[in-house]
Amino acid sequence: MKIVFAGTPEFAAQAMRAIVEAGHEIVLALTQPDRRAGRGMHLQASPVKEFALEINIPVLQPETLKCNSVDPLRQAQAQEAYQRLSAIEFDAMVVVAYGLILPQEILDIAQRPGRRGSFNIHASLLPRWRGAAPIQRAIEAGDKNTGVCIMQMDAGLDTGDIVLLRALEIAPDETSATLHHRLGALGAESIVEALQLLVEGRCPRVPQESAGITYAEKILKSEADIDWNLSAIQIDHRIRAFNPFPGATSCINDEQMKLWNSRIPSADSYSETGRAGEVLGFSNEGIYVQCGIGVVEVLEMQKPGGKKMPAKRCLQALGLPEKLFRFHAKE
């Protein structure tokens, strides 16, 4: 099949590579404009653009796909994209973590006679966790399972019919980084399977259920600061959900630390209780911290300007006895 592919991060590039390896032809790639990143703030191409250029796939990078934009440059970019999509021959569009809204006029191009429509890889078991951050919100909420949906796109926010669904279990020590990696692989396999169903003319479409709808709002940096008055379970979920972005934070001795990994320890691992945020003691690699309810074992931390390291070493490097450590707890 001839495919138009729209995506931006590595999660999308992984699916793009699988589509090419399965023998399909990507005739055009849409991805977000190059962004400044890193210490030097140099312009960096997206992983999708990098892969497209490697194998000579034409690339478009409009700031928007809305042809009615009030900005003349953006409007011109959107019109160019519309014209290119209207002119080229393709069978279906695949959209993965693109980052731009596809207006109805773009979706309509993929629905023209002889075309199969637009298909999206969404990293949740829809209708749970529609929206921008399904991986992080699933871990934050303590979900036991998640998965990948291949969805026939419509104008709504992740409301289209389900073509294919694959589930997986969320491990007790899962971070958003590790789950992102596993779901990326599953998504790549799933879109190839869905495209094969299209080729064979037996692609099912199942409307989403009306019950169980939840929305995965975008993760904000303001959410990163840990409230130690919450339960240990809630704090553990948040630390792991916010790895790698934005990274859970908390101040200790006036230094803001990043907390990258944690777990709930067994009850016999510690013997004392304390105030919320108080470090009760050290484990082999981590530290036990009192929460509003229960104790969390923080496993990996990072001090400003430093590297990620076992939490125990990170605190020991501050040079104070363990009993004097207490994370700032909100009043």
Protein Blocks (a to p, Z undefined) as FASTA:
>chain_A
ZZddddfblmlmmmmmmmmmnopacfbdcddddddedjkopacddfklmmmmmnopacdd
dfbfcfkbfblklmmmmmmmmmmmmmpccfbdcdehkopacdfklmmmmmgghiabjcdd
ddbddfehiajklmlmmmmnopabdcdddddddfbehkaccfbdcdddddfkbcfklmmm
mmmmmmmmmmmmmmmmmmnopaccddddfehpacdddddfklmpccfkbcfklmmmmmmm
mpcbgbiaddeehiacddfbdcdddfklpcbdcdehiafbdcfklccdddfeocdddfbd
cdehiacddfklmmmmnopafklgccdddZZ
